[in-house]
Each structure stands twice: as C-alpha cells, then as structure tokens.
Amino acid sequence: MLHDFLWQQNVHLAGECLHHPFVRGLADGTLDPETFKHYVAQDAFFLNAFAAARSQDMATFTHFCELLNGVLWELQLHADYARELKIELDRVQPHPAVAAYTDFLLATAGQREPGETLAAMTPCMRLYGYLGTELAQRVGTKNPY
C-alpha cells in the first residue's frame, strides 16, 4: 500500500525523532514538567481537530469511529494529566505549528474526500505509534512520564 511504501521511504526520519531532546526526556524521565504540561495542552488541542472528519459510506464511517475512539481515549488521558498538573485545557492557545496542522486537517476534512482526510492524519498517527512503541521498550517503571 502507498502508506507502507511512504513509511519505508521515510522511516529514518522517524528514527531521528527518537533523538529529539523532548523524546529523550520522555524516555529517561528527565523532561522538564513544564514542557510536558505544554505538550499535554497542545496535543489535546490537536486531538480535538480529529473530530471534524466526515464520512460518505459505512466503511469510512467505521474507520473514523475507530480513530475517534482512540482520540477519545487519549483525550481522557490528557484530561487526567490536566487535572493532576493543573492545566486549563479550555484556555489553550495553540502553538503556531499546532494551529497550522489543525487548520490543515479541518480544511481537508471540510473540503476534501474522507480518504484525503485520512491521508492528512496518517503521518502524525504513524509517527506517534512508532515513537510510543520504541519508548515503551526503553522506559523504566520509575519514569514519571
């Protein structure tokens, strides 16, 4: 499939993300708590944009429902973090990069076919899945993140 081909052509970029200071800090538990709070707030803002997807047939609707169930679970996790870390998610001002991506997703969902919306969402989901899988193998039990 096209997404598998594109992933294989760019997996080295995902691997480079593992060396980003934010990801390394998550992995070894040294990430500044304020940076983590900022991440939770920005990611919650971003995840809310996923709800804008539309469907034209049952198969597409099913795929979007599965995605949205995952988004709902993650938003619930962020709500738990927000309570614990005293983050006011309803007052989040998106970082320009987050705003640009969510604007892109909303425009795609509103003006394009559902397949294009999925294509617009896939790189982020694939990268997060990859990073999560890799970090899960490296994170110790005493890691606060």
C-alpha positions in Angstrom: 0.0 0.0 0.0 1.1 3.6 -0.5 1.3 4.4 3.1 3.6 1.4 3.8 5.8 2.5 0.9 6.0 6.1 2.1 6.7 5.0 5.6 9.6 2.8 4.5 11.0 5.7 2.4 10.9 8.0 5.5 11.4 5.7 8.5 14.9 7.1 9.0 13.2 10.5 9.8 11.0 8.8 12.5 14.2 7.2 13.9 15.8 10.6 14.1 12.8 11.8 16.2 13.9 9.3 18.9 17.0 11.6 19.4 15.0 14.8 19.8 15.5 16.2 23.3 11.8 16.1 24.1 11.5 12.4 23.2 14.8 11.6 25.0 13.5 13.4 28.1 10.2 11.4 28.0 12.2 8.2 27.7 14.6 8.8 30.5 12.2 10.7 32.8 14.2 14.0 32.7 11.8 16.0 30.7 11.0 19.4 32.4 7.5 19.1 33.9 6.5 22.5 32.4 7.5 21.2 28.9 5.3 18.1 29.5 2.4 20.3 30.6 2.8 22.4 27.4 2.8 19.2 25.3 -0.4 17.8 27.0 -2.2 21.1 26.4 -1.1 21.3 22.7 -1.8 17.7 22.0 -5.3 18.0 23.5 -5.9 21.0 21.2 -4.7 19.0 18.2 -6.7 15.9 19.1 -10.0 17.9 19.2 -9.4 18.7 15.5 -9.8 15.0 14.7 -13.5 15.1 15.4 -14.1 17.2 12.3 -13.8 14.1 10.0 -16.8 13.3 7.8 -17.8 10.0 6.2 -19.7 9.1 3.0 -20.1 5.3 3.4 -20.2 2.8 6.2 -16.6 1.5 5.8 -15.2 5.0 6.0 -17.5 5.8 9.0 -16.3 2.7 10.7 -12.7 3.7 10.2 -13.3 7.2 11.5 -15.2 5.8 14.5 -12.2 3.6 15.4 -9.9 6.6 15.0 -12.1 8.7 17.1 -12.3 6.1 19.8 -8.6 6.2 20.1 -8.7 10.0 20.2 -11.3 9.9 22.9 -9.1 7.6 25.0 -6.1 9.9 24.5 -8.2 13.0 25.4 -9.3 11.3 28.6 -5.7 10.5 29.4 -4.9 14.2 28.8 -7.8 15.3 31.0 -6.4 13.2 33.8 -3.0 14.8 33.3 -4.6 18.2 33.1 -6.3 17.7 36.5 -3.2 16.4 38.1 -0.9 19.1 36.6 -3.5 21.9 36.8 -3.6 22.6 33.1 -6.6 24.6 31.9 -7.3 22.8 28.6 -10.1 25.2 27.7 -7.7 28.1 27.8 -5.0 26.6 25.5 -3.5 28.9 22.9 -2.2 26.7 20.1 1.5 26.9 19.1 1.7 28.2 15.5 2.7 24.7 14.3 -0.2 23.1 16.1 -2.6 25.7 14.7 -1.3 25.3 11.2 -1.7 21.5 11.3 -5.2 21.6 12.8 -6.2 24.2 10.3 -5.0 22.0 7.6 -6.9 19.0 9.0 -10.1 21.0 9.4 -9.8 22.4 5.9 -9.1 18.9 4.4 -12.0 17.3 6.4 -14.4 20.1 5.3 -13.4 20.3 1.6 -12.0 17.0 0.5 -12.9 13.4 0.4 -12.6 11.3 3.5 -9.6 9.4 2.1 -7.7 12.6 1.8 -8.5 13.4 5.4 -7.1 10.0 6.5 -4.0 10.7 4.4 -3.6 14.1 6.1 -3.9 12.4 9.5 -1.7 9.4 8.9 1.8 10.8 9.2 1.2 12.1 12.7 -0.5 8.9 13.8 2.2 6.7 12.3 5.0 8.7 13.9 3.3 8.7 17.3 2.7 5.0 17.1 6.3 4.4 16.2 7.7 6.6 18.9 5.3 5.1 21.5 6.3 1.6 20.6 10.0 2.4 20.7 9.8 4.3 24.0 7.7 1.6 25.7 10.7 -0.7 25.2 13.1 1.8 26.9 11.1 3.4 29.7 11.7 2.2 33.2 9.0 1.8 35.9 10.1 4.9 37.8 9.7 7.2 34.8 7.2 10.0 35.6 6.0 10.1 32.0 
